[in-house]
Amino acid sequence: MDNQTKALHTSFFHDDPYGSLSMPVYHTAAYQFPDAASMTEAFSGRSGEPDYSRTMNPTVTFFEDKVKALTGARSVTAFNSGMAAITNMFFATTAAGKNVVSSCHMFGNTYSLITHTLAKFGVESRIVNLLDLEQVRKAVNENTACVFLEIITNPQLEVADLKSIAEICHAKHVPLVADTTIIPFTEFDAKTLGVDVQVVSSTKYLSGGATSLGGLIIDYGNFPEFEKCVKTELLFNLGSYMTPHAAYMQTIGLETLHARYGVQSANALELAKRLQTLPQVKSVGYVGLEDNPFHSLAARQFGPTAGAMVTIDLESEEACFRFINRLKLIYRATNLFDNKSLAIHPYSTIFVNYSVEQKAAMDVLPTTIRLSIGLESVNDLWADIQQALGE
Ligand SMILES: *Cc1c(COP(=O)(O)O)cnc(C)c1O
């Protein structure tokens, strides 16, 4: 069955008494049992029945089952935000005295989590250039908890060679963890690229209409203790499981992901090409463009589409502010992969609390605008961009 069919056809764990076509929202904290023995079966995890919604809920399980069917993962766990999924992943892999090998090219909060928050718990961060395999090889040792990367970094749009990094990891029995938020997991096979665990902010493509926050840990089962830790320790002790209402909205989003992504990625490619023709635009960042340095690697790894995030560089920070202020159709907002197109100046917003030196080290430039391309007609978007860049 193709992914687009799988996204729509998922069986319920129990038949619904009313034959409901959409999974109901089980807005309950706890569950009643027929007898003491079935309580034991549920609490031990043997029956697969929920006992308390901090760790299991039928609406959330249904959402997790859909993602499992779409990825072929061994286990999927849903959280209340992308950051909660990433935090749980690090709690499952790291411990005091261990190190995390990663890059400074990544989502700002994840970078801060690794270099600042985890450091408070005695976890060392080893920040390397992931494009330089020798640096990665030197950084990974027997104390490495995981190598963590983003498949296309935000906002620098850097793409690392996953198979080569996975080889380095696996030679030392270290898991490779990839944040795959930027390209939907339905578009490529992360497992065959050597990824052991995917983390995803489902706030983005999955929810679609920016309806809710969510995060996923998608585990391929190569490190069996990992799943055990997430499911039997962290869900209980950290308490960041997805809520049923968010799972309901994200399930609806996931059902239409294929159709939405097709339009959004095609719009993004078309706009990226047109943006390259404008003299006011100094450069266009989009790995779907054939002259992008990461184009062939990205196509080999992630398939023919390149996502719906496009960056443009203008001549100055002032030109960026002017462009943002003049937009009439594209929203001035953060977030990615909403149905509606969004624009933001990352340097003065998402990275506002980083020093000028830190931003320079992270290659976050004052001249960059990040666009998230939505489902509008490409001609309407183009007209808005042109008028905002005009005289
Ligand atoms: C948004 C984002 C996150 C964080 O996800 P939230 O759902 O906002 O917590 C992590 N990684 C990437 C690449 C993101 O774009």
Ligand as a Chemical Component Dictionary entry (heavy atoms), coordinates in Angstrom:
data_LIG
# 
_chem_comp.id                   LIG 
_chem_comp.type                 NON-POLYMER 
_chem_comp.pdbx_formal_charge   0 
_chem_comp.three_letter_code    LIG 
# 
loop_
_chem_comp_atom.comp_id 
_chem_comp_atom.atom_id 
_chem_comp_atom.alt_atom_id 
_chem_comp_atom.type_symbol 
_chem_comp_atom.charge 
_chem_comp_atom.model_Cartn_x 
_chem_comp_atom.model_Cartn_y 
_chem_comp_atom.model_Cartn_z 
_chem_comp_atom.pdbx_ordinal 
LIG C1 C1 C 0 10.319 23.855 15.063 1  
LIG C2 C2 C 0 11.470 22.956 15.105 2  
LIG C3 C3 C 0 11.810 22.268 16.287 3  
LIG C4 C4 C 0 11.046 22.468 17.584 4  
LIG O1 O1 O 0 9.747  22.005 17.492 5  
LIG P1 P1 P 0 8.541  22.584 18.406 6  
LIG O2 O2 O 0 7.394  21.739 17.982 7  
LIG O3 O3 O 0 8.397  24.029 18.086 8  
LIG O4 O4 O 0 8.942  22.365 19.833 9  
LIG C5 C5 C 0 12.882 21.405 16.250 10 
LIG N1 N1 N 0 13.595 21.219 15.121 11 
LIG C6 C6 C 0 13.310 21.867 13.971 12 
LIG C7 C7 C 0 14.133 21.611 12.762 13 
LIG C8 C8 C 0 12.235 22.758 13.925 14 
LIG O5 O5 O 0 11.963 23.404 12.781 15 
# 
loop_
_chem_comp_bond.comp_id 
_chem_comp_bond.atom_id_1 
_chem_comp_bond.atom_id_2 
_chem_comp_bond.value_order 
_chem_comp_bond.pdbx_ordinal 
LIG C1 C2 SING 1  
LIG C2 C3 SING 2  
LIG C2 C8 DOUB 3  
LIG C3 C4 SING 4  
LIG C3 C5 DOUB 5  
LIG C4 O1 SING 6  
LIG O1 P1 SING 7  
LIG P1 O2 DOUB 8  
LIG P1 O3 SING 9  
LIG P1 O4 SING 10 
LIG C5 N1 SING 11 
LIG N1 C6 DOUB 12 
LIG C6 C7 SING 13 
LIG C6 C8 SING 14 
LIG C8 O5 SING 15 
# 
